Amino acid sequence: MSAHLTEIIIFSVLFLTVSGMGFMAARWRRPANLASLNEWGLGGRNFGSWVTWFLVGGDLYTAYTFVAVPALLWGAGATGFFAVPYTVVIYPMVFLVLLRLWSVSHVHGFVTPADFVRARFGSPTLALLVAITGIVATMPYIALQLVGIEAVLKSMGVTGHLPIVVAFAILAAYTYQSGLRAPALIAFVKDTLIYIVILVAIIVIPLKLGGWGSIFDAAEAKFAATPAPGDGILLNAGNQLQYVTLALGSALALFLYPHSVTGVLASRNRDVIKRNMAALPAYSLLLGLIALLGYMAIAAGTKPIGTDNNTIVPQLFDQLFPDWFTGVAYAAIGIGALVPAAIMSIAAANLFTRNIYREYLKPDAGDAEEARVSKITSLLVKVGALLFILFLDTGFSIDLQLIGGVIILQTLPSVALGLYTRWFHRNGLIAGWAAGMTAGLLLLYNVANPVTGKSHFAGSAFPLSKLGLDTKMTVYAGILALAVNLVVATLGTVVARAAKVAEGDDATRPDHYFADEGDPRVKELDLTH
């Protein structure tokens, strides 16, 4: 550990500095009272363009970005670039969906996607399923952020689980006190550090390794020497379909996650969202550069610590940069985990409070009680994520997020499609959710990885040969599960309509009840029923 003393000192100073900012955030734009979900959980719904840009960017481009994506390129090659196109194609789709969701939520006081589903389809059961799905899908995503911190600690020679528990405790404490204002304030530091570190890395590392040509030549030579048919610096016929469906499925899933919606709902107005949907793709450029760190590690001969591929990037910086700059890079990764982990725990807590606690346990809960329950729940969510790290295999932590993506995709018909049509019947959507979830879990159960020796839940690339097709191609399990969901939801709706099954208690409201805020008909609505 003494060999990494400078790195540890710089990492600790920066980590503790931003943690202090997290506690101070409770006084930043402080309202008269923080004891409500609008204030604690959504920052007063008053974040402007710059704050939202850093908050949503810090929420979406996480420690997973910095650690797992380059590790995937280091291990499998071009397949790891899937994260770049999906963060490009998502924004036009999100522009349409989230702009409408913000308007609906702003007018009607919705805090979670499940709030919208409850009102749209008049079904507490469907809203409950959406809430549970969001919470379950978020847990491994939070764990993924803690994996990023753990990889840095390993590279500094810090072993054992105690440091990660301490980091978690600090995160839990300032999130409990400051709510969404904490990650919003910390995001400024986090993103600034990451931009500085990456810009320096893409200039200095290629110069040290003989240029980009040498880097790609080294990567090509490595993959040519391996027996794995799916790796390489280019895609091949066997993994092209997996790449396309993975990018598309990940794009569809990204803004269905509760934490993504939370960051957007905290925006001040529609113009803030419009500007951010136009400006956020700048992060995608940065993401492509981060991914290339995997190829740089190959050219530099960098090796992970043991079998933990997540340590590739930290080890690369330790190998090629002076200790002081490596400490800054480690801090960027560590702080990059704090922002999304805080937002995710808040979003999951809001789901529990609004759509489980108030809906089923205490319907008369007031604002202060909602805030108190959400604070406690955010702590429990972090404990659950910590258990993921302590007891589950995280050799390729990206698998955790991919599995979560398969799960959260099953809310797309209720949330995304529900914003534009109420044709679907609540019973059809419930049946579709159940079928899609079952199909998704069965598909994931049948994904094996002979390299790691895992027979089940070893990723999300489902072999089409297991469906009886004579091919070696794989496909993203989430897309297949979503297709099953949509088919069953459609058939269920047709059957329910034919049988004249009653709609939900609120589903008779006119379509313009859920129109955009800019629609003049919104002003005519009676919001008391």
Phi, psi and omega in degrees: 000330181297332179292341181248023187300315180298317179299316182296318181296311181295317178301313183295317181297312181292320180297315180289328178297311180290330175295320175298322176298324178299319178289323181289340183298338178299336180262356181280121184051040186294129175277178178297331184210125178272356189277063172200156180292329177300323181271306182290318186267342182229012176062027181079007183051044189224023180279134179275192188297312183293315180298316180296321181298313179291321182293309181292321177298316177293334180283320186270325182255097198247191173299332173303319179299314187284331188253305191282323182294310175299326177297324178290320176295320178298323184269327188233349177087221192302334180305327182294344179285358181306331183293339181283306181296328183288333176276000174263310185288342185291326192293321174299320179293316181294325180305318182285315188284309187287331176298318179290319180296321178299315182298312180300314183292323180295317182291320188256001176075025178288142180251333184229162174300326180293330174302315179297313181299320179300317181283323185292314186252359177061035185230104174300327180295314179296319178297322177298317180296320178296319180295313180297319178300316180298318180294313182296319180290332182283329184305307179294335178291321175294318178302324180299324179291321178294330176298322178298317177296319182297322179297320178294315180299319178300317182292337176269007178081011179269115184249171180086168183268349184301314181300321180291328176293319178296315178300319178297319181296320178296314178302314182297321184293312183283333174294318179300319184282315192255345180066215186291342178295331181296303179296331179296319180285318181294330184302329179299314180290315183302309183291324177298315178299316182295317179299317180297312183298315183290318179297320176295317184297317185285348175265312187284314186298312177301324177297321180287334185259005176094014177101170182294327179300316179294324180296312181290326177297318179295319178295318180296319180295320180298311184289331177293335183270356181263151179280348184295127183282343187263355182268176181136163180279352173235154175286156176235179184299335184280336184239006181294317180295319177300317181298312183295312182290327177294316179296316180294314181296320178294323178295316180295327184280332192305309184266012168270342178297139182304323183292328177294316179295320180300315179299323181285318182294340178282355181290152184289319182202180183295325181296325177299317180293317180301313180296323182287323177294334177279328186265335184298332176303344175301328177294331180294326174298315178299322180298319178298322178291320178298318181301324182295345175301332177297317177290323177298322179296325177295312181296328181277354182071024181290139178240146177286167175278112183064233179253011183273094182296341180293347180271003182301309183294312176303320180292326177297314179293322179296328183282325191249350184238157175296160186302320185296319180286325176299321177298321176296317179297317178299320179295322179299319178292314181297314179291328176297341176273331185292316186297303181294324180298321178294313180297318182297318180292323177295316181297316179296321179295321178297320178300313180297314185294312185282322192250356174237303184295306183286328182287320189244331187259319181211084183299336182266016180299133179273180183300315183295320179291321176301314180297318180296315180296320181294322177299314181295318180297323179299325176294316181294324178297318179294324176298317178300318178296322179297323178295327175304315183291320186286330190239353181247153178288125180239031181306317172236089188296342180298332179299326179300315182289323180294321177294319176299324178296320177299319182290311186291335178300336184286355175266358183301314180300320183286319186270296186291309180290328179296338178291339186243345179209145172247025179296321182296138175274145182302321180293324177295319179293322178295316179296320179296317178301313181297318181292316180295320179294316179298314180298317181298315180293323177294318179296315179296324179298329183266014175264118181248162176224100183296337181292316181270349180084005179279132182266339184219152178050045183259019182148196182234008180271099184273126180288125180294342178298335179284352173261010178090007180271141181274076182203156176261006183287152176239162181220151179294123185300329182297323179294317178297317180296320179295321178299317177299316179303310183295320180296312181293320179298320178294311180297318179297322178293317179299315180295316181297320178294318180296324180275359180056043176291138184298146175283177177290168187293340180246000189284356178275356178298146180294159181302326184287354172299330182250024178287168177297155179300330180288347179287123183297339180293339180300323183292340182272354188286142171269106186272010183271356179219000000 
